[in-house]
């Protein structure tokens, strides 16, 4: 976090938290909600100012209860997550997998795939979902030790209707992406079970955020 933000938190520790004003789309786009309707599913407004986007990205963090927020100076602004806290992308110029706010991913410890074919991951910087625009290029390099691709595993899961492939681990044997070189287990889950498995709150509100977490504790 920016030092100026940390200093503001210390100087004004009792500024009320807010809900409903900011959301993160499934493609990693920040949306403002001037009407405060993020919790109600409002579409919000896109942000084009690069300085504002950079400021939000640098001061985006999480609490131990799984709620994610933007620390806007002394005020904590909770974020509605349309897919996951982090959206994972491939930088084609460097072949590095990064988060939507520019943090490089070094390691993935667990994969999850839902019934719609979306791919989620527990990374060294937090839980994320692969941007659907980069899903093909990541999925095509992942394979199990027996040679089956992620596509093969998903097809088998669709046919069986069970999570028989849950004990399979995936890695990138060609080492195209450094973050994928270590083998990580794959589980198939319903989309509704993903937030609990990855420990995040999709739509934080006064009833879902624990009172002990609504304070000044900030985790990077």
FENCOR-V155609 format. One line per field, one symbol per residue. psi: psi as a letter, one per 40 degrees, with the letter a starting at -180 (. if undefined). A space follows every 10 residues. Layout:
psi: ???
This chain:
psi: iidddddddd dgefhiiiie ehihieefhh higdefedde eidihihehd ddddddddfh aiideehiih ggbehhhihh hedidhhhih hddefhhiid fehihdiheh iihaeeeihi ihieeihihh hdeeddddde ehiideehid dddddddddd eifdedeiii igdefdhdee dhhhihihii deeddddegi hdgiideehi ddegaehhh.
